[in-house]
Amino acid sequence: MLRWALIFLVVALVAGVLGFTSIAGASIDIAKILFFVFLVLFVVSLIANAVRGRGV
């Protein structure tokens, strides 16, 4: 998911440089959403791993 966020960020930067402001705005919004979803899932994963412990 982090890969998709970075891809949309690159698309937004390229579109911004080329002057496609509506595409750049939409791409940066999608990149932000995907990045925050990634962060939430990452934190949930860390908490679940900490709660579960390292039981073998």
Backbone torsions as a table, in degrees:
resi	resn	phi	psi	omega
1	MET	NA	-34.5	177.3
2	LEU	-64.4	-33.5	177.3
3	ARG	-61.6	-42.9	179.1
4	TRP	-65.0	-38.7	178.0
5	ALA	-62.5	-42.0	178.8
6	LEU	-68.2	-36.9	177.4
7	ILE	-63.0	-45.8	179.3
8	PHE	-66.4	-32.5	176.0
9	LEU	-64.6	-43.6	177.9
10	VAL	-64.3	-42.6	177.5
11	VAL	-60.2	-41.5	179.8
12	ALA	-65.0	-41.4	179.5
13	LEU	-65.7	-43.3	179.0
14	VAL	-65.5	-43.7	179.2
15	ALA	-64.5	-36.3	178.0
16	GLY	-65.9	-40.2	178.6
17	VAL	-66.0	-37.2	-178.1
18	LEU	-82.2	-7.3	175.8
19	GLY	95.7	7.1	178.0
20	PHE	-88.0	80.4	-171.1
21	THR	-68.7	-35.1	-179.1
22	SER	-69.2	-38.8	177.6
23	ILE	-68.4	-40.3	179.5
24	ALA	-63.5	-42.5	179.2
25	GLY	-63.5	-43.4	179.4
26	ALA	-65.9	-41.3	-179.1
27	SER	-66.4	-39.9	-179.9
28	ILE	-69.0	-34.3	175.8
29	ASP	-64.7	-42.9	178.4
30	ILE	-64.8	-41.1	179.1
31	ALA	-62.4	-41.2	178.4
32	LYS	-63.3	-45.8	-179.5
33	ILE	-60.8	-48.3	-179.2
34	LEU	-63.7	-36.6	179.3
35	PHE	-65.3	-43.8	-179.5
36	PHE	-70.1	-34.5	174.3
37	VAL	-63.7	-42.1	176.1
38	PHE	-59.3	-45.1	-179.9
39	LEU	-62.1	-43.0	179.6
40	VAL	-63.1	-46.0	179.6
41	LEU	-64.7	-35.5	178.3
42	PHE	-65.5	-44.3	179.7
43	VAL	-66.0	-42.1	177.6
44	VAL	-61.4	-41.1	178.0
45	SER	-63.0	-42.3	178.3
46	LEU	-63.7	-42.7	179.7
47	ILE	-65.9	-43.1	179.6
48	ALA	-63.4	-38.8	178.5
49	ASN	-68.1	-37.8	179.2
50	ALA	-68.4	-38.7	-180.0
51	VAL	-69.2	-41.7	-178.3
52	ARG	-68.8	-33.2	178.7
53	GLY	81.8	-174.8	-179.2
54	ARG	-104.2	32.7	-178.8
55	GLY	-60.1	130.1	-177.8
56	VAL	-104.3	NA	NA
